[in-house]
């Protein structure tokens, strides 16, 4: 937990301890970054309004180093902080004053999503090999097919490969680093690739029931599509069906 307010820290500690977590409290951003590196946590709660470097910058720094679920804590009504936090890799957010019941619900929903366990062995991606014609010109690199363990559930869509059990994704043979939320969204789409998923349906499937904030889907989906290389007018994998939702583009 990265939180500078002792009262909020105490409230969160009691709530998270009741869910079975061992809680470490960091009172500022730099201490929090060190704590994440030292403890390899399953969950991080991160206050936006920290002294020194703020929570958004902390999120940017720790997201590439941890696959922990990350919940941003923001002041009531600070929508811009929530949106930026989601864009920088947070999985969810809470607004102050904090509801313990809401915190527990959101944590339980997050932990229903797949997550690569820190320290678990994962198969190495096959190296790329360069192919050169007889005249010496260098052509593009060719990547071998990803080879998840044979007992893993694997979804494929064109040049996109998703290892459900290993929580890994490859595009064109190269691994794509996704947050747990982005992974869950992509897995949902790939399980039913011809279906158009409305934002409300994706909220229900990925975040659980009782949600109305469809911008959560839009922000995370925007991050996912960018990582997959989808751009406006250059869609390869996830198609935005205007006014409806999202689906996988037919593999060509």
C-alpha positions as CSV (number, residue, x, y, z in Angstrom):
1,X,0.0,0.0,0.0
2,X,1.4,3.4,-1.0
3,X,-0.5,6.0,1.1
4,X,0.6,9.1,3.0
5,X,-2.6,9.6,5.0
6,X,-2.3,7.5,8.2
7,X,-6.1,7.3,8.7
8,X,-6.7,6.0,5.1
9,X,-3.7,3.7,5.5
10,X,-5.1,2.3,8.7
11,X,-8.5,1.8,7.1
12,X,-7.1,0.0,4.0
13,X,-4.8,-2.1,6.2
14,X,-7.7,-3.5,8.2
15,X,-9.8,-4.1,5.1
16,X,-7.1,-5.9,3.2
17,X,-5.9,-7.9,6.2
18,X,-9.5,-9.2,6.6
19,X,-9.1,-10.5,3.0
20,X,-6.0,-12.4,3.9
21,X,-3.3,-10.0,2.7
22,X,-0.1,-9.3,4.5
23,X,0.1,-5.5,4.2
24,X,3.2,-3.3,3.8
25,X,2.7,0.4,4.0
26,X,4.9,2.9,2.2
27,X,4.2,6.6,3.0
28,X,5.6,8.2,-0.2
29,X,6.2,7.3,-3.8
30,X,10.0,6.6,-3.7
31,X,9.5,4.3,-0.7
32,X,6.6,2.6,-2.5
33,X,8.7,1.9,-5.6
34,X,11.4,0.3,-3.4
35,X,8.7,-1.7,-1.5
36,X,7.3,-3.1,-4.8
37,X,10.7,-4.2,-5.9
38,X,11.5,-5.8,-2.5
39,X,8.2,-7.6,-1.8
40,X,6.9,-8.6,-5.3
41,X,3.2,-7.9,-4.2
42,X,0.0,-9.4,-5.6
43,X,-1.8,-6.1,-5.1
44,X,-0.8,-2.5,-4.9
45,X,-3.1,0.3,-3.8
46,X,-1.7,3.7,-4.8
47,X,-2.8,7.2,-3.7
48,X,-2.5,9.7,-6.5
49,X,-1.8,12.7,-4.2
50,X,1.5,11.5,-2.7
51,X,4.3,13.8,-1.5
52,X,7.3,14.1,-3.8
53,X,6.6,12.1,-6.9
54,X,2.8,11.6,-7.3
55,X,1.0,8.4,-7.7
56,X,0.7,8.7,-11.5
57,X,4.4,8.8,-11.8
58,X,4.8,6.0,-9.4
59,X,2.4,4.0,-11.5
60,X,4.4,4.7,-14.7
61,X,7.6,3.5,-12.9
62,X,6.3,0.3,-11.3
63,X,4.0,-1.0,-14.0
64,X,6.8,-2.3,-16.3
65,X,8.3,-4.2,-13.3
66,X,5.3,-5.9,-11.7
67,X,2.2,-7.8,-12.8
68,X,0.5,-7.0,-9.5
69,X,-3.1,-5.8,-9.7
70,X,-2.9,-2.0,-9.2
71,X,-5.7,0.1,-7.7
72,X,-5.4,3.9,-7.8
73,X,-7.0,5.9,-5.0
74,X,-8.2,9.4,-6.1
75,X,-10.0,12.4,-4.6
76,X,-13.7,12.5,-5.3
77,X,-14.5,14.0,-8.7
78,X,-10.9,13.9,-10.0
79,X,-11.9,12.2,-13.2
80,X,-8.7,13.3,-15.1
81,X,-6.5,11.5,-12.5
82,X,-8.6,8.3,-12.9
83,X,-8.3,8.4,-16.6
84,X,-4.6,9.1,-16.6
85,X,-4.1,6.4,-14.0
86,X,-5.9,3.8,-16.2
87,X,-3.9,4.9,-19.2
88,X,-0.6,4.4,-17.3
89,X,-1.4,0.9,-16.3
90,X,-3.7,0.9,-13.3
91,X,-6.3,-1.9,-13.3
92,X,-9.0,0.0,-11.3
93,X,-9.5,3.0,-9.0
94,X,-11.3,4.0,-5.8
95,X,-12.5,7.5,-4.9
96,X,-12.3,9.1,-1.5
97,X,-14.1,8.7,1.0
98,X,-13.3,5.0,0.6
99,X,-16.0,2.4,1.1
100,X,-14.6,-0.7,2.6
101,X,-17.3,-2.8,1.0
102,X,-16.5,-1.3,-2.4
103,X,-12.8,-2.0,-1.9
104,X,-13.3,-5.6,-1.0
105,X,-15.7,-6.1,-4.0
106,X,-13.2,-4.6,-6.5
107,X,-10.3,-6.6,-5.1
108,X,-12.3,-9.8,-5.4
109,X,-13.2,-9.0,-9.0
110,X,-9.6,-8.3,-9.9
111,X,-8.4,-11.6,-8.5
112,X,-10.9,-13.5,-10.6
113,X,-8.8,-12.4,-13.6
114,X,-5.7,-14.4,-14.7
115,X,-2.3,-13.2,-13.6
116,X,1.1,-14.5,-14.4
117,X,2.6,-15.5,-11.0
118,X,5.8,-13.8,-10.2
119,X,8.7,-16.2,-10.3
120,X,6.8,-18.9,-12.1
121,X,8.7,-20.5,-14.9
122,X,7.6,-19.4,-18.4
123,X,8.7,-20.8,-21.7
124,X,11.2,-18.6,-23.6
125,X,10.0,-17.2,-26.8
126,X,11.8,-18.5,-29.8
127,X,14.5,-16.2,-31.2
128,X,14.0,-14.3,-34.4
129,X,16.1,-15.3,-37.4
130,X,17.2,-13.1,-40.2
131,X,16.7,-14.3,-43.8
132,X,19.0,-13.1,-46.5
133,X,18.7,-13.8,-50.2
134,X,21.6,-14.9,-52.4
135,X,22.4,-11.3,-53.4
136,X,23.1,-10.3,-49.8
137,X,20.2,-8.1,-49.2
138,X,18.8,-8.3,-45.7
139,X,15.1,-9.1,-45.5
140,X,12.7,-8.7,-42.6
141,X,13.2,-10.8,-39.5
142,X,11.2,-14.1,-39.3
143,X,10.0,-15.2,-35.9
144,X,9.3,-18.9,-35.1
145,X,5.9,-19.8,-33.9
146,X,5.4,-19.3,-30.1
147,X,5.3,-22.6,-28.3
148,X,3.2,-22.5,-25.1
149,X,3.3,-25.7,-23.0
150,X,1.1,-28.4,-24.6
151,X,-1.2,-28.6,-21.6
152,X,-2.1,-24.9,-21.7
153,X,-5.3,-23.5,-23.2
154,X,-4.2,-21.4,-26.2
155,X,-6.4,-19.1,-28.4
156,X,-5.3,-18.1,-31.9
157,X,-6.5,-15.4,-34.2
158,X,-4.4,-14.9,-37.3
159,X,-1.0,-13.8,-36.1
160,X,-2.2,-13.3,-32.6
161,X,-1.6,-16.1,-30.0
162,X,-2.9,-16.0,-26.5
163,X,-1.8,-18.5,-23.8
164,X,-4.7,-18.4,-21.3
165,X,-3.0,-20.5,-18.6
166,X,0.4,-18.9,-19.0
167,X,-1.0,-15.3,-19.2
168,X,1.1,-14.5,-22.3
169,X,0.3,-13.0,-25.7
170,X,2.3,-12.9,-28.9
171,X,1.8,-10.8,-32.0
172,X,3.7,-11.8,-35.2
173,X,5.9,-14.0,-33.0
174,X,6.8,-11.3,-30.6
175,X,5.5,-11.2,-27.0
176,X,3.2,-8.3,-26.0
177,X,3.2,-7.1,-22.5
178,X,-0.3,-6.6,-21.3
179,X,-1.8,-5.7,-17.9
180,X,-4.2,-8.2,-16.3
181,X,-7.2,-6.1,-17.3
182,X,-6.0,-5.8,-20.9
183,X,-5.3,-9.6,-21.0
184,X,-8.8,-10.3,-19.7
185,X,-10.4,-8.1,-22.3
186,X,-8.4,-9.7,-25.2
187,X,-9.2,-13.2,-23.9
188,X,-12.9,-12.4,-23.7
189,X,-12.9,-11.1,-27.3
190,X,-10.8,-14.1,-28.6
191,X,-13.1,-16.6,-27.0
192,X,-16.0,-15.4,-29.2
193,X,-14.2,-13.6,-32.1
194,X,-17.3,-13.0,-34.3
195,X,-19.4,-11.6,-31.5
196,X,-19.8,-7.8,-31.0
197,X,-19.2,-7.1,-27.4
198,X,-20.9,-4.0,-26.1
199,X,-19.2,-1.9,-23.4
200,X,-21.8,-3.0,-20.9
201,X,-21.2,-6.7,-21.7
202,X,-17.5,-6.2,-21.3
203,X,-18.0,-4.5,-18.0
204,X,-20.1,-7.4,-16.8
205,X,-17.6,-10.0,-18.1
206,X,-14.3,-8.5,-17.0
207,X,-15.2,-6.2,-14.0
208,X,-18.3,-8.0,-12.7
209,X,-21.8,-6.8,-12.1
210,X,-23.0,-3.5,-10.8
211,X,-20.8,-1.3,-13.0
212,X,-22.0,1.6,-15.1
213,X,-18.7,3.4,-15.9
214,X,-18.2,2.4,-19.6
215,X,-15.2,4.7,-19.9
216,X,-13.3,2.0,-18.0
217,X,-13.7,-0.2,-21.0
218,X,-12.8,2.5,-23.5
219,X,-9.6,3.5,-21.7
220,X,-8.3,-0.1,-21.3
221,X,-9.4,-1.1,-24.8
222,X,-7.6,1.9,-26.2
223,X,-4.4,0.8,-24.4
224,X,-4.9,-2.8,-25.6
225,X,-5.4,-1.8,-29.2
226,X,-2.3,0.4,-29.2
227,X,-0.2,-2.4,-27.8
228,X,-1.5,-4.7,-30.5
229,X,-0.5,-2.2,-33.2
230,X,-4.1,-1.2,-34.1
231,X,-4.5,2.4,-35.3
232,X,-7.4,4.3,-36.7
233,X,-7.7,3.1,-40.3
234,X,-5.1,0.4,-39.7
235,X,-7.0,-2.2,-37.7
236,X,-5.5,-5.8,-37.6
237,X,-7.0,-7.4,-34.5
238,X,-9.6,-5.5,-32.4
239,X,-12.3,-3.6,-34.3
240,X,-14.2,-0.7,-32.9
241,X,-17.8,-1.2,-34.1
242,X,-19.0,2.4,-34.0
243,X,-21.9,3.0,-31.6
244,X,-22.0,-0.6,-30.5
245,X,-18.7,-2.0,-29.0
246,X,-15.8,-4.2,-30.0
247,X,-15.0,-7.5,-31.8
248,X,-12.1,-9.3,-33.4
249,X,-11.5,-8.3,-37.0
250,X,-11.9,-11.3,-39.2
251,X,-8.5,-13.0,-39.7
252,X,-7.4,-12.7,-43.3
